[in-house]
Amino acid sequence: MAAPVMDTCHVSCCANRTPNVVSWGRGGLIAFGTCNSVALYNPQEIRIVEVLNKHTGRVNAVQWVHKQDCSPETQLVSGGSDNNVVVWEKQDGKFTACAVCSGHSGPVCAVDAMSLSSSQLLVASASSDSTVKLWTCSSDTVECLQTVSFGSGFMMDVSLALLPGSRVPVLACGGDDSRVHLYVQLSGQFQRLLTLTGHEDWVRCVEWATKDGELWLASCSQDCLIRVWRLFAKTATEPDQQTDAVIKMKENVFQVSGDEFAVTLETVLAGHENWVYGIHWQPPCVKGDSVEQPLKLLSASMDKTMILWGPEEDSGMWVELVRVGEVGGNTLGFYGCQMSPDGFMILTHAFHGALHLWHCDSNQGVWRPSVVISGHFNAVQDLSWDPEGEFIITVGSDQTTRLFTPWTRNGCSEITWHEISRPQIHGYDMQCLTMVGRFQFVSGADEKVLRVFKAPRNFVANFANISCTSLEKLLGCNDIADLPEGASTPALGLSNKAVFQGDLTSQISQQDSEDFNSLSDQYKESYFQLLKLTEPPTEDDLLQNTLWPEVQKLYGHGFEMFCLASDSERTVVASACKASKPEHAAILLWSTTSWKQLQSLPCHSLTVTQMAFSPNGCLLLAVSRDRTWSLWRRGNPDSDTESSFSLYANTSKDTAVHARIIWSCDWSSDSKYFVTSSRDKKVIIWGHCGSGVSVGECEGESVTPCSSVLDVGDSATAVSICPYLCSDQSYLLAVGLENGKIVLYKWRPPEDLSSGADWSRCGETDACQSHTLTVKRLRWRPRPGRAGHGGNEEQAWVQLASAGADHVVKIFNIKISAL
C-alpha cells in the first residue's frame, strides 16, 4: 500500500462541554468527543493517534466497552446530538463504525455498553427525549430491545452491570427526579425493581463496580454529595432473630427468579462545595489469576476540584485521600473524571474543554500536573504562521488566541506540538489575525476595534527554552530591550495591561510584609506570575500567566471585523469589516510604525471576505461577498510621499466569472498569479496570460483567467498556494471545502485554456484526516521542511496548517518531492 500523500503531523482539539464525553481505556488510550468526532488520545505520546468521524452532530457521550479479563478494549460506543449511538470496532488496527443505533428523537446524553457474548453487545443510551433505550448489537444487526420512558423527566446517566453470581444484566439510571432507578432484565424485558432515594437534586452520574461477588454503585448529584450503595445476594441461612441489638442500615430487598438481593447505603461523601458532575471507580486490575477491584472512587465537581476517596484500612470509614484542582482564571469547574488503568494518573475535563492530567510521583506519593494537549472549544476562524515558520497562532469563536509550537521531550525523539501561550482571552468571538513581524500580531473580533499585541519578555524566554533557540538571537530580531515581563487583564477590562519588572518587585515586597496599605492592595490588578518553562505550561498558567500586552487599539471601522492581511515587509496592515453597503465595505490601511490610518480603499459593495498582499509587496488583492475581486497597486515607493495604493484591476458584475460569494484568495510565490475560490465550487487562477511577468508589471495588459475553471465539487471555502514549486515546476495548491475535506492540486500554465489539462489532482485527506465541518483557513509554512526538525532531507517536505469550524487545528506533512 502506497504511503498517503498527506501525513497528519498534529491535531489540536479539546473535549466537548458535556459530562460523559471522556473515557480512559485499558489499552491506555483516552477517547473523548470533540465537536462531531471522537478523538483517541495517547497520554504517553501526548498526541491524538486517531480521529473517528461518523456523527453529524456534537458527540455528547463516549464509553469504552470494558472486557471482563481487563484486556485492552476493541469496541467503543458514542452518542451524539444527531440522536444516534455509534458502535466502533477495531479492525486491522483502526477503529471503524460497525453499527449505528437510530431511534431517539432527541440528543443522546449518556451511553454504556457491556458484552453479553463474544459477538453480542448490550447498549444502553439516555436521551433528552425522556427515554432510555436498550439495544443489542451483533456483527451485522442492530435491534432496539426496549424503550423505557420517563414521561417529562430526563435521565442524565446510565450504567450497566451483571447481578452477582448470575448473567442477569442490571441497569442503573440517575436523573432529574433526584432518584437512582434500578432495572433488571426479567424474561427479556428490563423492569424497574427498585428506586434509591436520598439525593436532593439532579443525579448527574452513576457507575457500577464489582468487588468480591458484590456490586457497588456510586451516584453523584447537584446537591454536592456522593452516595455509595452496595448490592449483594442475601443468603437464606441468615437468622431472623438476633440476641444483641445491632444498628443496621435499612435494606432494600428485591427478588430475581427466586434469588433475593439487597441494596444498602454504604456511605455518603461530603467534601465538594458545588455540583458534583462526575464519578469514576478506579479500574480493576489483574493480580495473579483473579481480577481485583480497588475500592477507590474519583469525583469531579464544579468547584474546580477532583477528589480521590477510599475507606481507611483500620476503621473502614470513607475519607478523602487526595484532592487536586485548578486555581485562577475565570473558568467554571470540572465536568467528568477518569483514572488510568494502573491508577497512577487521573484526568478531568473542564467547562472550557481543557483536559487536566495529574500523575502520582511513585517515590514521593505526590500528585503533579502533566503535559496534555489543548485546543479551541469553538470554531477556529483564522490562523497564521510566524515568518520563520517556528510556531502558529490561531483565533477562534471561543474568544481566545492561542499559540502552538513543536516541542521535543527529554529522552524522546518524537516531536509533538503544544500550546505554549494564550496571548489573548477576550470578551468577543475572535475572527481574524495577521502577524506583523515575529513577535507581534493584530487581531480582530466581533467588535469595531482592532487590537495590536506584542510578546512580553517572559514569553520570548520560555519560547527560547522550549524550542531550544538562543534568547539573544530571538531578542535581537525583536530589536527591543524594554519589553514588559508579561501581561494581565484587569477584573472588569478587556485589554491586557503590560506588567513590568518593577510591578513584580513591588508585588513580592508586599507579599513579604503581608500588611495591606490600602484596599487596592488586597484586590490586585496584576495576577501575573513569572514562569520559567522547560515544558509546555498547564491550563492554569495558560489562563493567567501567558497573556501578551496590548500595545495599540485601531479605530476606524463601523462594524465587526472580518479579515486582516499584512505585507511581506510588515509595514502595512489591511483590514475590512462586515458590510451590507458600499460605504462600510472599504478596506482600511494602517502603518505598522505609527499605527495611524494611511488610506481607505472603496470598491466593493458587500463584505470583503479575504485579502492578500503579493509576495513582492506591490499589490493588494481583495475578494468579496459581492462575487468580485479587486487589485490595488502600490504607488512609487521611492517617492518622498507615503506610497499609496490605487485600484489597478477588478471584476464587475458583468465581467465576474464567479457566480457566488468568493471565500478565499492567495498569491503564487513569484507574484505572477493569484487564485480565487468560491461557493460556486470554482477555483480560478488569474494573471497576465502568457506574458510570464509578475501581475501589475505589464502596462496596458488586463488581468484575465490563466487556468481552466476547476470544479472542486463542493463550496471552496479556503485556498492556498504552496510557496515552493513541485519538481516538475508546477504550482501546488491546497483547497479546503465546506464538507471539511482538503484537496491538493497541481497546476501549470496551459497552452490552451479550453483543454482543461492544466489541473491534476494529486492528493486529498481521507475520512479520518478531514475536518467534519467547514475548512476556515489554509496556510502553508513559509519555510521548507517540518517545524522542529533539522537536517538536509527536510528540503523535500512542506507543511500545511488548516483551521476548521469543527474546533480543530491540523498540521499536515507533505513530501513535495513525491508528488
N, C-alpha and C positions, 0 to 999 in steps of 0.2 A: 504494500500500500504506500503510495507516494505521500511524502510529508506535506501537511497543509501549507498553503502559501502564507496564511496569516496565523501567527502563533501568539496566543494570549499571554502577555508578559505580566499584566497586573489588572486586577478587578478591585475597584474601591466601592464599597457599599455598606449599609448598616441594616440592623433588624427593623422590621415594621413595628409600628407603635401599638401592639396588641399583646396581651399577657402570655398566650400559649404558643408563641411563634418560634421558640428556640428549643432544640432537643440535642443532647450530647449522646452519641452512640458508643457502644462498647468497642468499636473499631477505632475510636479516637477522633472521629470526625464530628464536628458540630454542624447540625443542619439548622438553618434559620430562613424565615421568609423575608425577602427584600423586594418591595413593590410586588410585581406579579410572578416573581421567580422564587425558587428555593435554592439557596447558596449552600454548598458544602465547604466548610472551612476547616483547615488543618491547623490547630493551635500550636503544634510543634514547629511547623514550617512557616507559620504566621502568614498564610496566603489562602485565597479561595482556590480550591482544586477543581471544582466543577459547578456549573450553574444549570439548574433544571428548569426548562421553560415548557409550560403546558397551560397553566392557569391564564385566564383572560381578565381576572380581577385581582385585587390585592390578596396575597396569601396571609391568612389570619392565624393558622394553626399548623404546627409541624410536629410529627411524632415518629421516632424510630420504632419498628416492631421488634421488641426485645425477644431474645431466644432464652429458653429455659436453662440451657447449659452455659449461658453468659458468653457464647462465641460472638464474633462480630456480626452485626445485622446485615441482612441482604435486602431488606424491604423498609420502605419509608412511606408514611401517609401524610398528606397535606390537605387542608381545607381552605377555601378562599371566598372572596366576595363575589365570585362568579357563580356562587351557590353549589359548586361542585367539590367532591372529595376525589383526590387523585392518589392512586396506589403506585409507587415507584418500585421497580425491582432491578437489582444489579445483574446485568448480563454482559459478559465479556469485559468486566472491569468498569463498565459505565452504567449509570442508572437511567432506565427508560420508563416512561409511563406505561404500565401494563394494564391498568383498569381505571375507568372514570365512573364514579358513582354520582349520577344526576337524579335529582328528585326534590331537593329542598327548594323552597320558594323564597328563601332569604339567605344572606351571607352565612357561611359556616364559621362558627367562632371557636369550636373545640373539636378535637378528634382523638381517638385512641384505638388501638388495634392489638389483637393477640392471635397467635397461631392456634387453630383448632386441630390441624393435622399438618403433615408436611406440605400439602398442596392447598389447604383451605385457610382463609383468614377471616376472622370476625372483626368488623369495623364498627365503631360507634361514633356518631357525629351529632353535635348540637348546633342549632342554628337559631338565628333571630326570627325565624318563622314560628317560634314557640314549640318546636318539636325536637325530639331526639330520634334519629333513625339508626337502625341496626342493619348492617349489610353483611352478606357472605361473599367473599371474592375467591374464586379459584382461577387457574391459569387462563381460562377463556371466558368465564361467565361472571357477571356481577348480578346479585339478586338482593333486592331490598326485603329483608326478613320481616321487619316490623317498624311501624312508626308510633312513637309514644308522644301524645300531645299533652301540652301543659296549659291549655286554654290561653289566658292572656299573660302567662308568666314566661320567663326565659331561663334556660339552663346555661350557666356560664362555663361549666366544665364537666367532663365525663371521664370515668376511669374504669377499666375492665380488669378482672382477675378471675381465678378459679377458686371455688369454695374449698376449704381444707379437706383433704382426703378424698376429693372427687374430681370429675371432669366437668362439673356444672359451672358455667360462667355466671359471675355476679357483676352487676353494673352499678356504680355509684354516680349520682348526678347532684351537682350543687347549683343553686340558682337564686333568683331574686326574691324567693319566698323565705329566705334565711334558713332553709332546711336542707338536709342531705337525704336524698331518696335512694333506697337500695332496691334494685330489681334483680330477680333471679330467674334463670331460664327453666321453665317447667313445661314439659311436653311441647318443646319447640318455640313457645312464646315467652317473652320476658314479662314477669308480673311483679308489681310493687308489693314487697312483703314487709317493709319497714321504713319509717321516716324518723331520722335522727334530728332532734331539736336541740337548741341551746344557743346557736348564733343569733345575734340581734340585728344583723344587717346582711346584705347580699353575700352569698358564699361565692368566692372568686375562684377557688381551685380545690380539687380533691385528688388524692393519689393513694393507691394501694401499695403495700409491701408485704411479702410473705416471709415469716420467720418462725422456725421450729413448728411447722404444721399449723400456725395461726396466721390470720390476716390482720394487718394493721392498716388503718385508714386515717390519713391526715386530712383535715379540711381547714381552710383559712378564709377570713371574711373581712368585710369593710368595718367590722366592729373592732378591728385591731387585734383580734385574738386568733389563736390557732388551737384547734381541738384535735386530740389524737384518740381514736377509738380502737378497740380490739375485738375481732370477730373470731370465735372459736367453736369447735364442736363440743356439745355437752355430753358427758358420759352418763349412762343410766345408773351407774353404781353410786352416784353422789347421795349421801343420806339426807333425808328431808329435815330431820331434827338434829340440831347441833346443841351440845350441852352448854358451851361457852357462848356468850354474846359476842358476835363479831360484826364490825361495821363493814358492810359490803356495798359496792356501787350497785345501783339498780341495773338489772339485766333486762335487755330487750330480747325476747326469745321468738324464734320462728322455725317452722319445720319445712324440710325439703325431702320429699319422698321417704318419709319415715325417720330421717335423721333430724336431730334437734340442734339448732345453732343459737348461740347467744352473742349479743353485742353489748360491750360495756364501755363507758367513757374512761379512758386511761389517764388523761391529763389535759389541762388547759394551760397553754403557754402565753403569758403576757409579757411583752418586752418592747413591742413596736409602738410608736406613737402616732401612726397613721394607718390607712388602709393596708392590709396585707394582701398583695396581689398574687404571689406565687409561693408554692412549697414544693420540695423535692426530696425524696428519700435518697440517702447515699446508695449507689448501685450495689447489688450483691456481687460478691467475688468468689472465685473457686478456691477452696482450701482442701487439698488432697482430692478425695472423690466427691466431696459434698459441696453444695453451694451455700455460702454463708451470707446472711443479710445483717449488716451492721445497723444497730439502732441509732442512726443519726439522721436528723432532719434539718434541711436547709430552708430558710424562709426569706423572702424579699418583700420590701414594703415601700410605700410612697414616702416614708420618712428618710429616704436615701440611705438606708442601711440594710445589710444582709446578715442574718444570724444563723449560726450552726448550733442546733440543740441536741442534747443527748442525756440519758439517765446517768446519775452519779453511780459509781461502782458500789459504794457501801450502802447508801440509803435507797437507791433506785429512783430517787427524785429527779425529774427532768430539770436541767439547768441550761443556761446559756454558756456554750463552750467557747465560741469565737464570735466577734462582731466586727464586720468591716463595712466601709461605706465611702461616700463621696462628700467632700466639703467644698463649699464655694459654688460660684456660677449661679445663674438664675433659672436653673432647671427644676423640673419636678423629679419625683423619685424613681424607684425601680419597679419593673413590670413582672419579671419572672426570673427564676434561678435554676441553675443546673450544676451538676458535680461530675468531675471526670471519673472514669471507671475505677481508677486506683484511689480516689478520694483525696488526692493531693492538690487538686485545682478546683476552684469554684468560680462560676461565671454568672453574671447577671446582665440584663439589658435594660437600659434606662428609657425614660419617656421620649428622649430625643434620638432614640435608636442606637446610641453608643453602647458597645459591649465593654464590660469591665471584667477583668480576669485577675484573680489572686492565686498565687501558688504558695504552698507551705514549704518553707525552708526546713528540710528534714533535720538538719543539725541543730537549729535553734528553736524549732517549733513555732516560728514567727510567720505570719501570712504577709506576703509582699505583693504589690501590684505588678502585673506582667504586661509586656507589649502586646497589643492586639491591633487588628485592622480597624479602620473607621471610614466613614463616608457621609455623604449628604442624606438627609431623611426626606427630601422632596426633589422635584425635578432639577437637574443640573442644566443651567441655561447657557453658560459660556465657559470657555477655558483658554488658557494661553500658556505657551512655553516661555521660560526665561530666555534671553537672547543667546545664552551659552548652551541651552538645552539640558541644564542640570536639574531643573525642577519644573513642575506645572502648578499654576494657580487656577482654581475653579470657583465659580459663583453659582448659587442655586436659589430656588424658591423657598428654601428653609432659612433664608435670611443670613446665611453665612458665606464667607470667603475662606477657602481652605488651600493650603499649600502642601504638595506631596513631593517627596524626593526619594531616590533609591538609598538603601542602607544595607551594609554587609555586616552581619553579626560576627562577633568574635568566634574564631574557630569554625566558621561556616563559609562555604564558597558561594552559596546561593545569594542572589541579590533580591531583596524584597522592597516594595515601595510603601512608604508610610507618610501619614500626615504629621508634619513637624511644627506647623504653625496654623493658627486660625486668625489671620490678620484683622478680620472684620466680623463682628457679630452685631447684626443690625436690627432695626425695628420694622424694616420694609423688606419685601421679597427682592432679592438681588436679580439683576437682569443681564448685565454686561460688564466686561472689563477689558483693559488693554495695558500691557507692560510699557513703562517708559523708563528705559534703562534696566539695569539688572535687579535693583532692589527698590523699585518704585512702581506703583501702578495707579491707574484711575479706574474707579468702579461706578456703575450706575445702578440704581434700584427703581422701584415703583414710586419715585419721588422726582421732583423737578431739579434736584441738585446733583451735581457730580462731585465726588469726593476723591481727593488725592492722598495716597498713603505712602509712607517711606519707612523702610525697615529700620528697627532700632538696633543698637549695638549688640544687645543680648541675642537677638535672632541671628545676626551675622556670625557671632562667635559660636553659637550652637550649630548653625549650618556648617561652619568650617569643621567642627568636631565630627559631625555625623557623616559628612561627605569626604572627610579626610583631605581637606584642602587647607592651605596656609591662610591664616586670618589676615596677614599683611597683604597678601595678594588680593583678597576679597575687598578689604577696606580701600586698597589702592584704586580699584576700579570704581569705588563708590565716592572717591575724591573728597571725603569729609572726615574730620576728626571729632567734630562736636555733635555726634549723633546722640540722641537720648538713649537711656538704658532700655526702656520699654514703654508700655502704654497701659492705661486703664480707663474704663468708662465710668463717668460719674453716675450715681444712683438713678437719676431721672433723665440722663442725657443719652444722645445717640452718637456723639462724637468721641472718638478715642483721644484722650489727652496724653501728651508726652510725659513720661516720668524720667527725671534726670538723676544723676548720681547724688546730687545734693538732697533731693527729696528722700532718697533711700537712707542716707546717713541720719537725717533728722528723724526719720521713722524709727530707726534702730535705737537712737538715743532715747526717744520717747518710751520705747518698749522697756528699756533698761530701768528708767526712772519709775515707770508704772503709775505716775500720778498725772492725771489729765488736767491741763491748764484751763481748757475750755471745753464746751460741749462738742465743738467740731473735732477735737482730738479723739473723742470716743467713736465718732462715726466718720472714719477716714474716707477721703475721696479716692485714695490710691490703694488698691488691693494687690498691686503688682509685687511679685517677689522674684528676685533674680534666679534664673535657672542655669545650672551647669549640666548640660545634657551630653551623655555619651551614647544614649539610645533614644528612640522616639518617645515623646512625652505621653503621660497619661491623659485621660479625658479631663480631669480636674485642672491640670496645667494648661491644656489647650483652651479651656473656657476662660481662664483667668490671667495666665502669665505669658501668652504668646501673641497678644494683640499688637498691631502696628499703630503708631501715632498718625493721626490725620493731620496733614500739613496744609491743606487748602480745600476750600469749597468753591465750586464754579457755578454761578447763577446765570441763567440766560434762556433756558427752555421753559415753555409754558405747560408742558405735560410730562408724563412719566417717561423716564429714559428708556431707550430701546436698544441702541447699538453704539459701539465705540471702535475707533481704529487709531493707530499711531504710525508715523512714517519710519523708514528704516534708520534715519539719523536720530530718531527720538526727539525731534524739535517741535513737531506739530501733533496735536491730538484733534481728531474729528469726532463730533458727537451728533446724535439725532434722537428725537423723541417720538412718542406715539402721536399720530396726526390724522385728522379727518378733513383738514382744509389745507390748501397750499401754503398759507402764511405760517402754519405751525410745522410744516414738513421740511423747512430749510435746515441744511447742515451747518453747524457752528464749528469754527476752527479756533483752537486755543494754542497759545505759545507755552511751551513747557518750561521756559526760563522765567517769564514774568507771571504766567498763569492768567494773562489777560486775553480777552476775546479778540481774535485777529480779524475774523470775517464771517459773514453769513452767506451761505450759498443756496439761493432759492431756485428750485427747478421742478421738484416732484409735487404731486397733489395729494399723496397719501403717505403713510409711514414709510420711512427709509428702513429697510429690514436688515441690511448689512452693508458695510463699507470695507474697502481695502486700498491701501496705498501701494503703488507699483514698487518693486524692489529697488529701482533706480531713483525713487523719490520724486519723480517728475509729475506723476498723475495720481489722482484720487478717483476711485471707481465707487459708485453707489448704486444699489438696486432697491426697488421699492414695491410696496403693495399695489401701486398703480400700474404694475406689469411692465415698467420701462426701466432702463438703466441710464445713468449719466456719467460722463467722464470729464473731470476737471483737470486743467493743465496749470502747473505752477509757472508763474512769470519768470523773468530772467533773474536767477539767484545772485548774479554778480552785481546787479544794480544796487544803489545806495538804499532805496526804499525797501521796506519789508516785502519780500516777494509774495505776491498774492495769486490766488487761483482764479481761473476764469473757465467758463464752460467750453470744452473742446469738442465734444460729440455727445449725442444722446439719441435714444429711440423715442418716438412719439407714439400716440395711439395708432397712427396709420402704419408706421414702419416697424412696430413691435413684432417680434417673432413669437414671444411667449404669450399664451392666451390667459394665463392665471398669474397669481402673485409670484414674484421672483423671490425665493427664500435666501439664496446664498450666492456668493461670488468669490473668486480668487484669481491671483496672477501667476503666470509662469515665472520661474526664477530669472529668466533673461528679459523680462518685461515685454516680450514680443506678442504675447497672447493673454487674454483673460477669459474666464469661464463663468457662465451663469447657470443656475439650476432653479427649477420652478415647480409649482404644484401641478402644472400640466404634464409632469413626468418627463419633461425635456431637459437635456443638458446640451449647451451650445458653447463652442469656443469662438471667440471674436479676435480680430486683429486687422492688420493691413495685409490682405491676401497676396501671397506670392512675393512680397517685397523683401521679407526676411529681416526687416528692421524693427526696432522697438516701437511700440504704439506711441503716436504723438510726434514721431520724427519725420514722418512723410507729409510734407506740406501739400495740401490740396487733395490728399487721398483719404477717402472715407473709411470708417471702421465698419467692417462687414463680417458676417459669419465665415469662419475659416474651416469649419468642420461640417460634416453632415449632421442632421439633428439626431441626437442619441435619445431613444426612448428607453427609460430605465424601468418601466413597468409599474412604478408607484411614485407618489409625490416625492420629489427630490428636495429634501429639507436642508441638506448640508453638502458642500463640495469643497475639496482642497486639492491643489496640485503639488506633487512632491517636488521639493527644491532640487532634487538630483535626477538626472536623466537615466533611463534604463540603458543596458549595454548596447541595444540597437538604436540608441539616440532618440527613442520615442519618449513622450511625456507620460508620467504615471499619475492617474487621478483616483481619488477616493470619493465615492458618492454615498451619502447617508440617506436612507429612505424613511418615510413616515412609519413603515411597519417595523422599523428597528434594525433592518439589515444594512450592512456596509458592503459595497461592491467596488472592486478595483478594476479600472480600465486603462489600457494603453492607447495613446493617440499619437499619430504622426501626420504632419501636414499632407493632405492628399493632392494628387494631380487633378483629380476630377471629383467635385463635391457630390455629384449625384450617385456615385458608385456605392457610397456607404461603407467602403472597405477601410476607412481611416481609423475606425474604432475596433479594439479587440478586448474582450472581457478576459481578465487573467486571474481572477480570484474573488472570493466572497466569504463572509462569515457564515459558519454553519449554525444550526439551531441553538447550539449551546453557547456560541460566541456572540450571537446577535443581541442587540437590546430588545426589550419586549415592547417598548413604546418608541415614539419619535426620536430619531437621532438629531440632537440640537446643534452640535458643533463638531467639526473635524479639524484637527491641526496636526501637520507633520512636524517632527522635531527639526529645528533649524540647522542642526549639525548631523553629519552622517554618523552611523554607529548607534549603539544602545547605551542609554544613560547609565553611568556607574560602571561600565565595562571599559577595559583598556585593551590595547593590542592592535596589530596591523590588520588582522582579519575583520575588524569592525567596519572597515570601509564598505563591506558587502551588505551591511544591514541599514535599514531605516526604521524609524519608529513613528507610529500613528496614534494619536490620542483622540478619544471620542467621548462626548458627553451626551447623556440621554435623558429623556423625560422620565425614564424608569429609575431615577435616583442614582444611576451607576456611571462611574468614570472608568473607561477601559484604555489600556495601552497595549498596542499590538506590535510585535516584531515582524518585519517583512524583509526577506532576503532578496534585495533588488537584483542581485546577480543571477538569481534562479528564475526570474520571471520570463 
